[in-house]
């Protein structure tokens, strides 16, 4: 799993939860905004979803 797993660990994310959500979102996400799906951005999104 290499780099994605390391990015998840560095951002204190569950790699399996991140990957499952990523695979769901990437299908319809605009190519010009793929950076929004990176682990650090995903962590911010999840924080606002649960607040």
C-alpha distance matrix in Angstrom:
0.0 3.8 6.5 6.4 5.7 8.3 10.5 10.7 11.7 14.0 15.6 15.9 14.3 13.0 9.5 10.8 14.0 12.8 10.8 13.9 16.2 14.6 14.9 18.4 19.5 18.2 20.6 23.6 22.6 24.6 23.0 25.0 23.4 19.6 19.3 20.4 17.0 15.1 14.1 17.3 19.5 18.0 18.9 22.4 22.8 22.0 24.5 27.2 26.5 27.3 30.1
3.8 0.0 3.8 5.9 5.6 6.3 8.8 10.3 10.8 12.3 14.5 15.4 14.6 14.3 11.1 13.3 16.1 14.3 13.0 16.5 18.3 16.3 17.2 20.7 21.2 19.7 22.4 25.2 23.7 25.3 23.3 24.8 23.3 19.6 18.7 20.2 17.3 14.7 13.7 16.4 19.0 18.3 18.9 22.2 23.1 22.7 24.8 27.5 27.4 28.2 30.7
6.5 3.8 0.0 3.8 5.4 5.0 6.1 8.6 9.8 10.3 12.2 14.0 13.3 13.9 10.9 13.7 15.8 13.3 12.5 16.3 17.3 14.9 16.4 19.8 19.6 18.0 21.1 23.5 21.5 22.8 20.7 21.9 20.2 16.7 15.4 17.1 14.6 11.6 10.9 13.3 15.9 15.7 16.4 19.5 20.6 20.6 22.5 25.1 25.4 26.4 28.6
6.4 5.9 3.8 0.0 3.8 5.4 5.1 6.2 8.7 9.8 10.6 12.2 10.6 11.0 7.8 10.5 12.2 9.5 8.8 12.6 13.4 11.2 12.9 16.2 16.1 14.9 18.1 20.4 18.6 20.3 18.7 20.1 18.0 14.5 13.5 14.5 11.6 9.0 8.1 11.1 13.3 12.5 13.5 16.7 17.4 17.3 19.5 22.0 22.0 23.1 25.5
5.7 5.6 5.4 3.8 0.0 3.8 5.4 5.1 6.2 8.5 9.8 10.3 9.0 8.8 5.9 9.0 11.3 9.5 9.3 12.9 14.2 13.0 14.6 17.7 18.1 17.5 20.6 23.0 21.4 23.5 22.2 23.5 21.2 17.8 16.7 17.2 14.2 11.7 9.6 12.4 15.1 13.7 13.9 17.5 18.4 17.5 19.5 22.4 22.3 22.7 25.3
8.3 6.3 5.0 5.4 3.8 0.0 3.8 5.4 5.1 6.0 8.5 9.7 9.8 10.8 8.8 12.4 14.2 12.2 12.6 16.2 17.1 15.6 17.7 20.7 20.6 19.9 23.2 25.3 23.3 24.9 23.4 24.3 22.0 18.8 16.9 17.8 15.4 12.2 10.0 11.8 15.1 14.6 14.2 17.5 19.1 18.5 19.9 23.0 23.4 23.7 25.9
10.5 8.8 6.1 5.1 5.4 3.8 0.0 3.8 5.5 5.1 6.2 8.5 8.4 10.3 8.7 12.4 13.2 10.5 11.5 15.2 15.2 13.5 16.2 18.8 18.1 17.5 21.1 22.8 20.4 21.9 20.6 21.1 18.6 15.7 13.5 14.2 12.1 8.7 6.5 8.1 11.3 11.2 11.0 14.0 15.8 15.7 17.0 19.8 20.5 21.2 23.1
10.7 10.3 8.6 6.2 5.1 5.4 3.8 0.0 3.8 5.4 5.1 6.0 4.8 6.6 5.6 9.3 9.9 7.7 9.5 12.7 12.8 12.1 14.8 17.1 16.9 17.0 20.4 22.1 20.1 22.2 21.5 22.3 19.4 16.5 14.7 14.4 12.0 9.3 6.1 8.2 11.1 9.8 9.2 12.8 14.1 13.2 14.7 17.8 18.1 18.4 20.6
11.7 10.8 9.8 8.7 6.2 5.1 5.5 3.8 0.0 3.8 5.4 4.9 5.9 7.5 7.5 11.1 12.1 10.8 12.6 15.6 16.1 15.7 18.3 20.6 20.5 20.8 24.1 25.9 23.9 26.0 25.2 25.8 22.9 20.1 18.0 17.9 15.7 12.8 9.5 10.7 14.0 13.0 11.5 14.9 16.8 15.5 16.4 19.8 20.3 20.0 22.0
14.0 12.3 10.3 9.8 8.5 6.0 5.1 5.4 3.8 0.0 3.8 5.6 7.7 10.5 10.6 14.3 14.8 12.9 14.9 18.1 17.9 17.1 20.1 22.2 21.6 21.6 25.2 26.6 24.1 25.7 24.8 24.9 22.0 19.5 16.9 17.0 15.5 12.2 9.1 9.1 12.8 12.8 11.1 13.9 16.4 15.8 16.1 19.4 20.5 20.4 21.9
15.6 14.5 12.2 10.6 9.8 8.5 6.2 5.1 5.4 3.8 0.0 3.8 5.5 9.1 9.9 13.4 12.9 10.9 13.6 16.4 15.5 15.1 18.4 20.1 19.2 19.7 23.3 24.3 21.8 23.6 23.1 23.1 19.9 17.8 15.1 14.5 13.2 10.4 6.9 6.3 9.8 9.6 7.3 10.2 12.7 12.1 12.3 15.6 16.8 16.8 18.2
15.9 15.4 14.0 12.2 10.3 9.7 8.5 6.0 4.9 5.6 3.8 0.0 3.8 6.9 9.0 12.1 11.6 10.7 13.7 16.0 15.6 16.0 19.1 20.5 20.2 21.2 24.6 25.8 23.7 25.9 25.7 26.0 22.7 20.5 18.2 17.1 15.5 13.2 9.4 9.5 12.5 11.3 8.6 11.7 13.9 12.1 12.2 15.9 16.6 15.8 17.6
14.3 14.6 13.3 10.6 9.0 9.8 8.4 4.8 5.9 7.7 5.5 3.8 0.0 3.8 5.9 8.7 7.9 7.0 10.2 12.2 11.9 12.5 15.5 16.9 16.8 18.0 21.3 22.6 20.8 23.4 23.4 24.1 20.8 18.4 16.7 15.4 13.1 11.5 7.8 9.1 11.4 9.2 7.3 11.0 12.1 10.1 11.4 14.8 14.7 14.4 16.8
13.0 14.3 13.9 11.0 8.8 10.8 10.3 6.6 7.5 10.5 9.1 6.9 3.8 0.0 3.8 5.6 5.4 6.2 8.6 10.1 10.9 12.1 14.4 15.8 16.6 17.9 20.7 22.4 21.3 24.2 24.3 25.6 22.4 19.7 18.7 17.3 14.5 13.4 10.1 12.3 14.1 11.3 10.2 13.9 14.2 11.7 13.6 16.8 15.9 15.4 18.4
9.5 11.1 10.9 7.8 5.9 8.8 8.7 5.6 7.5 10.6 9.9 9.0 5.9 3.8 0.0 3.8 5.5 5.1 6.0 8.5 10.0 10.2 12.1 14.3 15.2 15.8 18.6 20.8 19.7 22.5 22.2 23.8 21.0 17.9 17.2 16.4 13.1 11.9 9.2 12.3 14.1 11.4 11.4 15.2 15.3 13.6 16.0 18.9 17.9 18.1 21.1
10.8 13.3 13.7 10.5 9.0 12.4 12.4 9.3 11.1 14.3 13.4 12.1 8.7 5.6 3.8 0.0 3.8 5.5 5.2 6.1 8.6 9.7 10.6 12.5 14.3 15.3 17.5 19.9 19.5 22.7 22.7 24.7 22.0 18.9 18.9 17.9 14.4 14.0 11.8 15.1 16.2 13.0 13.5 17.1 16.4 14.3 17.2 19.8 18.1 18.3 21.7
14.0 16.1 15.8 12.2 11.3 14.2 13.2 9.9 12.1 14.8 12.9 11.6 7.9 5.4 5.5 3.8 0.0 3.8 5.5 5.2 6.2 8.5 10.1 10.9 12.4 14.1 16.4 18.3 17.8 21.1 21.7 23.5 20.5 17.8 17.8 16.0 12.8 13.1 10.9 13.8 14.2 10.7 11.1 14.4 13.3 10.9 14.0 16.3 14.4 14.6 18.1
12.8 14.3 13.3 9.5 9.5 12.2 10.5 7.7 10.8 12.9 10.9 10.7 7.0 6.2 5.1 5.5 3.8 0.0 3.8 5.5 5.3 5.9 8.6 10.0 10.5 11.7 14.6 16.3 15.2 18.3 18.5 20.1 17.1 14.3 14.1 12.6 9.3 9.3 7.4 10.6 11.0 7.7 8.9 12.2 11.3 9.9 13.1 15.3 14.0 15.0 18.1
10.8 13.0 12.5 8.8 9.3 12.6 11.5 9.5 12.6 14.9 13.6 13.7 10.2 8.6 6.0 5.2 5.5 3.8 0.0 3.8 5.5 4.9 6.0 8.6 9.8 10.2 12.7 15.2 14.6 17.7 17.6 19.8 17.3 14.1 14.6 13.7 10.0 10.3 9.4 13.1 13.4 10.4 12.3 15.5 14.3 13.3 16.7 18.6 17.1 18.4 21.6
13.9 16.5 16.3 12.6 12.9 16.2 15.2 12.7 15.6 18.1 16.4 16.0 12.2 10.1 8.5 6.1 5.2 5.5 3.8 0.0 3.8 5.5 5.4 6.5 8.9 10.3 11.9 14.3 14.5 18.0 18.6 21.0 18.5 15.7 16.8 15.3 11.8 13.0 12.3 15.6 15.3 11.9 13.8 16.7 14.8 13.4 17.0 18.5 16.3 17.5 21.1
16.2 18.3 17.3 13.4 14.2 17.1 15.2 12.8 16.1 17.9 15.5 15.6 11.9 10.9 10.0 8.6 6.2 5.3 5.5 3.8 0.0 3.8 5.5 5.2 6.2 8.5 10.6 12.1 11.9 15.5 16.6 18.6 15.8 13.5 14.5 12.4 9.2 11.2 10.8 13.7 12.6 9.2 11.5 13.8 11.4 10.5 14.2 15.3 13.1 14.9 18.2
14.6 16.3 14.9 11.2 13.0 15.6 13.5 12.1 15.7 17.1 15.1 16.0 12.5 12.1 10.2 9.7 8.5 5.9 4.9 5.5 3.8 0.0 3.8 5.4 5.2 5.8 8.7 10.6 9.8 13.0 13.4 15.6 13.0 10.2 11.5 10.2 6.6 8.6 9.2 12.4 11.3 8.6 11.7 13.9 12.0 12.0 15.7 16.7 15.2 17.3 20.3
14.9 17.2 16.4 12.9 14.6 17.7 16.2 14.8 18.3 20.1 18.4 19.1 15.5 14.4 12.1 10.6 10.1 8.6 6.0 5.4 5.5 3.8 0.0 3.8 5.6 5.5 6.9 9.8 10.2 13.5 13.9 16.8 14.9 12.0 14.1 13.2 9.8 11.8 12.7 16.1 15.0 12.4 15.4 17.7 15.5 15.4 19.1 20.0 18.0 20.2 23.4
18.4 20.7 19.8 16.2 17.7 20.7 18.8 17.1 20.6 22.2 20.1 20.5 16.9 15.8 14.3 12.5 10.9 10.0 8.6 6.5 5.2 5.4 3.8 0.0 3.8 5.9 6.2 8.1 9.3 13.0 14.4 17.2 15.1 13.1 15.3 13.6 10.8 13.6 14.4 17.3 15.7 12.8 15.8 17.5 14.7 14.6 18.4 18.6 16.2 18.6 21.8
19.5 21.2 19.6 16.1 18.1 20.6 18.1 16.9 20.5 21.6 19.2 20.2 16.8 16.6 15.2 14.3 12.4 10.5 9.8 8.9 6.2 5.2 5.6 3.8 0.0 3.8 5.5 6.0 6.0 9.8 11.5 13.8 11.5 9.9 12.2 10.3 8.0 11.5 12.9 15.4 13.1 10.8 14.2 15.3 12.4 13.2 16.8 16.7 14.8 17.7 20.4
18.2 19.7 18.0 14.9 17.5 19.9 17.5 17.0 20.8 21.6 19.7 21.2 18.0 17.9 15.8 15.3 14.1 11.7 10.2 10.3 8.5 5.8 5.5 5.9 3.8 0.0 3.8 5.5 5.0 8.1 8.7 11.6 10.1 7.8 10.8 10.0 7.7 10.7 13.0 15.6 13.6 12.1 15.8 17.0 14.6 15.8 19.3 19.3 18.0 20.9 23.5
20.6 22.4 21.1 18.1 20.6 23.2 21.1 20.4 24.1 25.2 23.3 24.6 21.3 20.7 18.6 17.5 16.4 14.6 12.7 11.9 10.6 8.7 6.9 6.2 5.5 3.8 0.0 3.8 5.9 8.7 9.9 13.2 12.4 10.8 14.1 13.4 11.4 14.5 16.7 19.4 17.3 15.6 19.2 20.3 17.6 18.6 22.2 21.9 20.1 23.1 25.8
23.6 25.2 23.5 20.4 23.0 25.3 22.8 22.1 25.9 26.6 24.3 25.8 22.6 22.4 20.8 19.9 18.3 16.3 15.2 14.3 12.1 10.6 9.8 8.1 6.0 5.5 3.8 0.0 3.8 6.5 9.0 11.7 10.9 10.5 13.9 12.7 11.6 15.2 17.7 19.7 17.0 15.6 19.3 19.7 16.7 18.3 21.6 20.7 19.1 22.4 24.7
22.6 23.7 21.5 18.6 21.4 23.3 20.4 20.1 23.9 24.1 21.8 23.7 20.8 21.3 19.7 19.5 17.8 15.2 14.6 14.5 11.9 9.8 10.2 9.3 6.0 5.0 5.9 3.8 0.0 3.8 6.4 8.6 7.2 7.0 10.3 9.1 8.7 12.3 15.1 16.7 13.8 13.1 16.9 16.9 14.3 16.5 19.6 18.7 17.7 21.1 23.1
24.6 25.3 22.8 20.3 23.5 24.9 21.9 22.2 26.0 25.7 23.6 25.9 23.4 24.2 22.5 22.7 21.1 18.3 17.7 18.0 15.5 13.0 13.5 13.0 9.8 8.1 8.7 6.5 3.8 0.0 3.8 5.4 5.5 6.7 10.0 9.8 10.5 13.5 16.8 18.0 15.1 15.3 19.0 18.6 16.4 19.1 21.8 20.7 20.3 23.8 25.4
23.0 23.3 20.7 18.7 22.2 23.4 20.6 21.5 25.2 24.8 23.1 25.7 23.4 24.3 22.2 22.7 21.7 18.5 17.6 18.6 16.6 13.4 13.9 14.4 11.5 8.7 9.9 9.0 6.4 3.8 0.0 3.8 5.4 5.4 8.8 10.1 10.5 12.7 16.4 17.7 15.3 15.9 19.6 19.6 18.0 20.6 23.3 22.7 22.5 25.9 27.5
25.0 24.8 21.9 20.1 23.5 24.3 21.1 22.3 25.8 24.9 23.1 26.0 24.1 25.6 23.8 24.7 23.5 20.1 19.8 21.0 18.6 15.6 16.8 17.2 13.8 11.6 13.2 11.7 8.6 5.4 3.8 0.0 3.8 5.9 8.0 9.5 11.2 13.0 16.7 17.2 14.6 16.1 19.5 18.9 17.6 20.8 22.9 22.1 22.5 26.0 27.1
23.4 23.3 20.2 18.0 21.2 22.0 18.6 19.4 22.9 22.0 19.9 22.7 20.8 22.4 21.0 22.0 20.5 17.1 17.3 18.5 15.8 13.0 14.9 15.1 11.5 10.1 12.4 10.9 7.2 5.5 5.4 3.8 0.0 3.8 5.4 5.8 7.9 10.1 13.6 13.9 11.0 12.4 15.8 15.1 13.8 17.0 19.1 18.3 18.8 22.2 23.4
19.6 19.6 16.7 14.5 17.8 18.8 15.7 16.5 20.1 19.5 17.8 20.5 18.4 19.7 17.9 18.9 17.8 14.3 14.1 15.7 13.5 10.2 12.0 13.1 9.9 7.8 10.8 10.5 7.0 6.7 5.4 5.9 3.8 0.0 3.8 5.2 5.5 7.4 11.1 12.3 10.1 10.9 14.5 14.7 13.6 16.2 18.7 18.6 18.8 22.0 23.6
19.3 18.7 15.4 13.5 16.7 16.9 13.5 14.7 18.0 16.9 15.1 18.2 16.7 18.7 17.2 18.9 17.8 14.1 14.6 16.8 14.5 11.5 14.1 15.3 12.2 10.8 14.1 13.9 10.3 10.0 8.8 8.0 5.4 3.8 0.0 3.8 5.3 5.4 9.1 9.3 7.5 9.4 12.4 12.5 12.3 15.1 17.0 17.3 18.2 21.0 22.3
20.4 20.2 17.1 14.5 17.2 17.8 14.2 14.4 17.9 17.0 14.5 17.1 15.4 17.3 16.4 17.9 16.0 12.6 13.7 15.3 12.4 10.2 13.2 13.6 10.3 10.0 13.4 12.7 9.1 9.8 10.1 9.5 5.8 5.2 3.8 0.0 3.8 5.6 8.4 8.5 5.4 6.8 10.0 9.6 8.8 11.8 13.8 13.7 14.5 17.5 18.7
17.0 17.3 14.6 11.6 14.2 15.4 12.1 12.0 15.7 15.5 13.2 15.5 13.1 14.5 13.1 14.4 12.8 9.3 10.0 11.8 9.2 6.6 9.8 10.8 8.0 7.7 11.4 11.6 8.7 10.5 10.5 11.2 7.9 5.5 5.3 3.8 0.0 3.8 6.4 8.2 6.2 5.7 9.4 10.4 9.2 11.2 13.9 14.5 14.5 17.2 19.2
15.1 14.7 11.6 9.0 11.7 12.2 8.7 9.3 12.8 12.2 10.4 13.2 11.5 13.4 11.9 14.0 13.1 9.3 10.3 13.0 11.2 8.6 11.8 13.6 11.5 10.7 14.5 15.2 12.3 13.5 12.7 13.0 10.1 7.4 5.4 5.6 3.8 0.0 3.8 5.6 5.4 6.0 8.6 10.2 10.5 12.1 14.3 15.6 16.2 18.3 20.1
14.1 13.7 10.9 8.1 9.6 10.0 6.5 6.1 9.5 9.1 6.9 9.4 7.8 10.1 9.2 11.8 10.9 7.4 9.4 12.3 10.8 9.2 12.7 14.4 12.9 13.0 16.7 17.7 15.1 16.8 16.4 16.7 13.6 11.1 9.1 8.4 6.4 3.8 0.0 3.8 5.5 4.9 6.1 8.8 9.7 10.3 12.2 14.4 14.9 16.4 18.3
17.3 16.4 13.3 11.1 12.4 11.8 8.1 8.2 10.7 9.1 6.3 9.5 9.1 12.3 12.3 15.1 13.8 10.6 13.1 15.6 13.7 12.4 16.1 17.3 15.4 15.6 19.4 19.7 16.7 18.0 17.7 17.2 13.9 12.3 9.3 8.5 8.2 5.6 3.8 0.0 3.8 5.4 5.2 6.6 8.9 10.1 10.9 13.0 14.5 15.9 17.0
19.5 19.0 15.9 13.3 15.1 15.1 11.3 11.1 14.0 12.8 9.8 12.5 11.4 14.1 14.1 16.2 14.2 11.0 13.4 15.3 12.6 11.3 15.0 15.7 13.1 13.6 17.3 17.0 13.8 15.1 15.3 14.6 11.0 10.1 7.5 5.4 6.2 5.4 5.5 3.8 0.0 3.8 5.4 5.2 6.3 8.7 9.9 10.9 12.4 14.6 15.6
18.0 18.3 15.7 12.5 13.7 14.6 11.2 9.8 13.0 12.8 9.6 11.3 9.2 11.3 11.4 13.0 10.7 7.7 10.4 11.9 9.2 8.6 12.4 12.8 10.8 12.1 15.6 15.6 13.1 15.3 15.9 16.1 12.4 10.9 9.4 6.8 5.7 6.0 4.9 5.4 3.8 0.0 3.8 5.4 5.0 6.1 8.6 10.0 10.3 12.4 14.3
18.9 18.9 16.4 13.5 13.9 14.2 11.0 9.2 11.5 11.1 7.3 8.6 7.3 10.2 11.4 13.5 11.1 8.9 12.3 13.8 11.5 11.7 15.4 15.8 14.2 15.8 19.2 19.3 16.9 19.0 19.6 19.5 15.8 14.5 12.4 10.0 9.4 8.6 6.1 5.2 5.4 3.8 0.0 3.8 5.4 5.2 6.2 8.8 9.8 10.8 12.4
22.4 22.2 19.5 16.7 17.5 17.5 14.0 12.8 14.9 13.9 10.2 11.7 11.0 13.9 15.2 17.1 14.4 12.2 15.5 16.7 13.8 13.9 17.7 17.5 15.3 17.0 20.3 19.7 16.9 18.6 19.6 18.9 15.1 14.7 12.5 9.6 10.4 10.2 8.8 6.6 5.2 5.4 3.8 0.0 3.8 5.5 5.1 6.4 8.7 10.2 10.7
22.8 23.1 20.6 17.4 18.4 19.1 15.8 14.1 16.8 16.4 12.7 13.9 12.1 14.2 15.3 16.4 13.3 11.3 14.3 14.8 11.4 12.0 15.5 14.7 12.4 14.6 17.6 16.7 14.3 16.4 18.0 17.6 13.8 13.6 12.3 8.8 9.2 10.5 9.7 8.9 6.3 5.0 5.4 3.8 0.0 3.8 5.4 5.3 6.2 8.8 10.1
22.0 22.7 20.6 17.3 17.5 18.5 15.7 13.2 15.5 15.8 12.1 12.1 10.1 11.7 13.6 14.3 10.9 9.9 13.3 13.4 10.5 12.0 15.4 14.6 13.2 15.8 18.6 18.3 16.5 19.1 20.6 20.8 17.0 16.2 15.1 11.8 11.2 12.1 10.3 10.1 8.7 6.1 5.2 5.5 3.8 0.0 3.8 5.4 4.9 6.3 8.6
24.5 24.8 22.5 19.5 19.5 19.9 17.0 14.7 16.4 16.1 12.3 12.2 11.4 13.6 16.0 17.2 14.0 13.1 16.7 17.0 14.2 15.7 19.1 18.4 16.8 19.3 22.2 21.6 19.6 21.8 23.3 22.9 19.1 18.7 17.0 13.8 13.9 14.3 12.2 10.9 9.9 8.6 6.2 5.1 5.4 3.8 0.0 3.8 5.5 5.5 6.2
27.2 27.5 25.1 22.0 22.4 23.0 19.8 17.8 19.8 19.4 15.6 15.9 14.8 16.8 18.9 19.8 16.3 15.3 18.6 18.5 15.3 16.7 20.0 18.6 16.7 19.3 21.9 20.7 18.7 20.7 22.7 22.1 18.3 18.6 17.3 13.7 14.5 15.6 14.4 13.0 10.9 10.0 8.8 6.4 5.3 5.4 3.8 0.0 3.8 5.5 5.1
26.5 27.4 25.4 22.0 22.3 23.4 20.5 18.1 20.3 20.5 16.8 16.6 14.7 15.9 17.9 18.1 14.4 14.0 17.1 16.3 13.1 15.2 18.0 16.2 14.8 18.0 20.1 19.1 17.7 20.3 22.5 22.5 18.8 18.8 18.2 14.5 14.5 16.2 14.9 14.5 12.4 10.3 9.8 8.7 6.2 4.9 5.5 3.8 0.0 3.8 5.7
27.3 28.2 26.4 23.1 22.7 23.7 21.2 18.4 20.0 20.4 16.8 15.8 14.4 15.4 18.1 18.3 14.6 15.0 18.4 17.5 14.9 17.3 20.2 18.6 17.7 20.9 23.1 22.4 21.1 23.8 25.9 26.0 22.2 22.0 21.0 17.5 17.2 18.3 16.4 15.9 14.6 12.4 10.8 10.2 8.8 6.3 5.5 5.5 3.8 0.0 3.8
30.1 30.7 28.6 25.5 25.3 25.9 23.1 20.6 22.0 21.9 18.2 17.6 16.8 18.4 21.1 21.7 18.1 18.1 21.6 21.1 18.2 20.3 23.4 21.8 20.4 23.5 25.8 24.7 23.1 25.4 27.5 27.1 23.4 23.6 22.3 18.7 19.2 20.1 18.3 17.0 15.6 14.3 12.4 10.7 10.1 8.6 6.2 5.1 5.7 3.8 0.0
